[in-house]
Amino acid sequence: MRSRLSPLLGCTLAVLVAAGCSTTQSRRVARIDASLERAARYMVAKQSPDGAWRSETYGCFREGPTLTPYIMSCLFFLPQGGEDALASFRKGVRYLVAMVDDDGTIRTGPRGLYFPVYTAATASRVVVLDEKTDEHRRVQAAWLAYLRRRHLNESLGWEPSDLEYGGWGFSLDVPRKPAPGELREAFFESNLVATIIGVAALRSARVAGDDPVWGQVLVFVKRCQNFADDPSTADPRFDDGGFYFIPNDPLQNKAGIAGDDRFGRERYHSYGSMTADGLRVLLQCGLPPDHPRVVAAGKWLERTFTVTTHPGNFAPDREVLREATYYYYLWSVAHAFSRLGLTEVRTKHGPVKWAELLADELIRRQRPDGSWVNRFTDAKEDDPLVSTPWGASALAICRQVITAPHNLSGKDYPTLRSPK
């Protein structure tokens, strides 16, 4: 039976065939465009009248600032959404701009922000994507300053010898280093997820390469990699080049404890989402693609790459957490391979064109209303307003890799809609 194409699908197919693409490849790109159009339409429909997005699933995502910049950072790069998506994006910008007073104070409300690093970092990026007016740059600077005040470095009492030094965490308040014996705030420590979001904001703001922040971040990120710069301190049973979420915390590392190495140190399993994040931070902090740490992380990602599950050697009691961040993994690994300029990767089963496999799997999993939903709940990806931006962003990157692989070098996020 011959399938009936939507108008967008048919138009895209005709253009690509005329440009010399194979029919198979043209049909794949046309399906991607139709999928992205549905995803954009879904996200636009979920926007509140004031310009914010609010979860219908979780209370912690209903206050507005948490989901709004996150969804906007996806929506802007989906030209398949048309003028409705762009209008929705601009409405979100007005919401975020209104949160900043003339003196640069962020009006966070009586309870503050639930996810201050996520919100501030992403807001600082999206408010200047479409229009770089003086007002928008002022607002960007305010959000960026809010983010940098939460960076765990000397200004907050941390020293390079501290495990938490150099990154960002999930603390609700500015996380000052506790005195010996003092009760610590929950989740104040740096972690790799908060850190990569912070780093993306700094890169977007074009923070100078000689700013001390890059060296500080590297100190933290290296502590999250199963890698030893000095071979005499390595243990090949554990040093596979992959990354984990946080140093010295078996509970927060989703893949769990790998065992004790030959020096008696407790080690943690590497897993997909964190290895993709870690590789990207290494590059963002200035390490070249041929640096041993980058190479080791890249080989781990290639060797374990799959689109059907979240890769990693999860401890038996942690297998229930493997799929909790599935869509986040797809988003991050798409960024990582794109950032390395890879169109083909060498898996343990042989070479594959990763973007084609990933795109096909995302399209297969998309719901009729345009959203994506994870049936696992630990990372809240069962909320479609969490999973859909991850899925749509990953799919947009796949499209860029498939249609314009020569444009990948040096870009962490392919720009499908050119900013003004």
N, C-alpha and C positions, 0 to 999 in steps of 0.2 A: 504494500500500500504506500503510495507517495504521500509524504508529509506536506501539510499546508503551512507555508511560511507567513509570519506576520509581516506587515509592511516594512518595519525596520529591518527584519531579517532579510527580506528579499532585496531591499535597496543595498544593504551592506554587501550581500553576496554578489550582486551585479557589479558593484564598484571594484571589489577585490579581484574578481575574475578578469575584469577589464584591465586591471593593473598587472596581470600576469601571475597571480597567485594560483596555486592548484585548487581544484574544486573542493577537495577534502579540507584543505587549510582555510579556504574562503568560507566554507560552511561552518567550521569551528569558530572563526572570528565573528561570523554573523550570529551564531548562537550566544557567544560571549556578550555581544552588544545587546541582544534581546534580554539576556539575564541581567545585565547591568541596568538596563532601562527599568525592568521590574523592581530591582533593588532600590533604585533612586526614587521611584514612585512610592514604594512602601515607606521609605524614610521621610519623604516630604509629607505624606499623609499623617504621620505620627507627630508632627510638630505642633506645639501648643500655640494659641493665639499671640502670646507675648514673645514668641521667637525661640523659646526653649524646648528641649525634649525631656520628657519625664517617663520613667518606667511604669508599666502597668503590672510589673511582676515583683519588684523589690522596692521596699520603702527607702533604702539608702540611696536609690537612684531617682527619687521623685522630687528632689528639691530644685532641679533645674541646671545648676552649674556643672554637675558631674558629667552628664551625658552630652550636653550641648556642644562643647568644642570638639569632643571626640567624634560625634556624628558629622559635624561640619568638616572635619579634616578628611573624611571620606567623600562627602557629597560634592565638594568643590572639584574633585578630580574625576567626576563622572559626567562628561559632556553628553552621555546618552540620556541624562535626565532632562536635558533641554532647559528652556528658560524658567520652567517651574523650579527646577533644582537650584538654579542660580539665584532666583528670587528668595527661595527658602534659606539659602546660605546667607544672603545679605540681611535677612530678617534676624538670623542668629547672631550676626556680627553686631547689630544694633543692641541686642540683648546683652552681649558681653561688654560692649562699650559703656552701656548704661550702669554697669557695676563699678565703674572707676570714677572717683571724684576728681575734680580739677587739680587737687594737690597730689594725685597719684595713689590715694588710699583706695584699697579694694573693699567694697561694701559686701561683706560675706554673710550678713544676717546674724541674728542672735545666737545661732548654734555653730557658726563658722562653716567651713567647707568640709565635707566628708572625706574628700580625696584631694587635699590641697596641691600636692605636687602634680598629679595628673591634670587637674583643672588649670592651674596656672601655666604649666608648660605648654599645653595644647592651645589654650586661649591666646598665649603670646604669639603663636604661629598663625592661627587662622584669622586674627583681626587685621592682618596686613596682606593676606593672600590676594584679595580682589582689588582693594584700594589702599594705596600707601600715602594717605593724606597725613598732614602734620598731626591731626587728632588721633588717627589710628596708630601712628608711630609712638605718640605719647602713651596711649593705652597699652601698646605692646611693651614699652619700657616698664610700665607699672606692673604688669603681670610677670615680666622677667625678673624684676627686682624682688617681687614676692617669692618667686621660685628660688632665687639665689640666696635669699636669707635662710633657706632651709637646707642648704648644702652642708654636709657634715665635714667641716674642716677646722682650721685653727680658730676661726672667728667664733665658733660655738664650743670650743674647748677640746676638740679632738686633735690628736697627733698622728703622724704617719704610722706609728707602731700600733695604733688601735685598729682592730679588725673592721670597724665601721667607717673608718676614715675614707673620705673621697667620693662617697656616693650620696644618693638620696634614699629616703625611706617613706613609710606610710604614716608617720606621726601626724596627728591632727594639729599639734602646736609646733612652734619652732623647737627643734629637738636639741637642747643643750646637754652636754656630756654630764651624766650623773656622777656625783662624788662616790668614793668607795663606800659600800654599804647602803647607799641611797636607793630607794625604790625606783625602778626604771619604768618609764611609760611603755605601754604595749606597742610593739611594732615600730619603735623609734629607729631601729638599726637600718643601715643602708641595705638595699637589695637590688638585684640586677634589673628588674622590671621598672621600678621607679627611676633608676639611674638612666636607662636608655631613653625614657621619656624626657628626662631633664636634659640629656645631651642633645636630643633632637631639637629642643627649643633653642639651645645655645648656638647650634649650627645654623638654624633658621635665621637667627638674629645676627649671624656673621660675627660672632665673638672672635676676637683676634687669636691667631694661632699661638702667640706667645703668652696668652693669658694663663696664669698658674692653674686655672681650673682643669685644663686638659691633663696635666701631669697628676693632679690630685685624683681625678677620675680613674686614670690608669692604675694607680696604686690599689684602688678598691677592686676594679674589674679583674685584674690579674689574680686576685685571691679567690675568685670564683671559677677559675679554670683548672682543670685537671692537666696541668702542664708544669714542667720544671725547666727554668732557664739554665740551671746547672745540672748536667747529666748525673753528677754524683749524688744529687738529692732526689732523683727520679725513682719511681717504681712503675715499671711497665704494666703491672697488673691494673693500675689505676690511672696512670697518666696517658689518657687516650686523646687529649686535645679538646674534649668537650667541656661544657660549662654547667653550673648549677646555680640556684637562685641566691643563696646567701651563705657566707662562711660560718662554719661552726654552729649550725642549727639544724639538727636532724628532723625536726618537726616541719619546718617551713620548706625544706627541699623535697619537692613532690616525689622524686624517684627514690628517696630514702638513702640509707647508709649502705655503702659498698663494702666496708670492712676496714681493717687496720692495715696500713702499709708497713714496709720493712723497718720504718723508724718508729712505729707505734702510734702514728697519727691516724685519727678517724677520718675516713674519706667518704665522699658522696658520689652517687651515680651521676653521670652526665645524661642530659636529656635534650630533646630537640628544640623546644622553644627557647630554652636558656642558651643553648649553643649558638643559635641564630642571633639572639640578642647580643651575646658576648662578642661574637665576631664583628657585628656591626659597630659596637662601641669601640673595639680596638681600631677599626678603620677610621671612625669619626674622631678619635683622639690622635690620629696622625700616623699610626703604624702603617707601613706600606703593605701591599697585598702579598709580597714575598717574605714578610717577617715570619719567623718560625711559629709564633703563636697563631697568626692568622692562617697560615698554611695548615697547621694541625687542626684548627677548628673547622676550616673548610673541608678537609678530608673527612672529618667525622660526619659532617652534614651530608656530604655526597655519599659516603659509604652506607649510611643508615636511612637515606631518603626514601620516604613512602608517602602516599597521599591518603592511605586508608586508615592510618592510625598515627598516634603521637609516638615517635621513636624514642628509644632509650631503654636501658636495662633496669626497669623498675623493680624494686624489692617486692617479694611476693605480697607483703602486707600493704603495698602502695599501688598495686595494679588498679584498684578502684579509682585512683587519681589520674591514671594515664590519659584518659580521653577528656578530662575536665577542661583542659585548655587546648583542645583540638584546633579550633578556629584561630586562636591566637598563634599557635604554631604555624599554621598555613600562612598567615599574614607575615610573620617574622622571617620564615625561611624564604618566602618570595622576595622580601626585601634583601635578604642576605645574598642569594644567588644573583639577583639583579645588580646589587652593588658590586659584586665580583665580576660582572660582565659575562656570566655563564648562561649559555643556552642549552647545553648538554652537561649532565653530571654522570659520574661513574659510580653507580651503586654496586652493592655486593652481588647483584644479579646481572650486572652489565650496564652499558651506557643507555641513558634515557633522555628524552627531551622533557625536562621537568615541567615547564610551563604548560605544555599540552596536557600532560597527565593531571596536573593540579586543576587546570581549567575544566577539564571534563568531569572531574570528581565534584567540583563545586557546583557545576550546573546540574549534575545528577542529584545533589542533595538539596537544592533550592526548593522551597515550598511554593505552591501556586501563587501565594500573595506577594512573592518577591523576597521574602525573608529567609534567613537561616536560623536554625535553632539546634542547640546541642541537648541531647537527652540527659547528659550528666550535669549536675548542679553545683559542684564544689567551687567552680570559678564563675558562677552565675551566667554561664553561656547558654543556659536554658531561657534567658531573656533575649528575645529577638532583637532588641535594641542594643544588645551587647554583641551578639554573634554576627548580625548582618553587616555592620561596618567592617569587622575583621574580614568576613568573606568577600564583600564587594571590593575592598581595597586590594586583597590578594588577587582577585580575578582581574582587576584593572592592570595590575603589574604584569600578570600573565599575558594580557593582550599586548602590552608594550613589548614584551620580550618576543612574542610571536611575530608581530608586524614590523617592528623596528629594532632589531637586536643591535644594530650599529650605534644606537643612541643610549646604551646602557652605561657606558664607562663613566665612573665618578658620580653617578646619581644614586642617592639613597631612596628617592621616591620619584618615579617617573611622572612628570607633569603632563597630564593629558589635556588640561585646559591651561593655556598660557596666562600667567598673571600679568596684570597691567604693569 
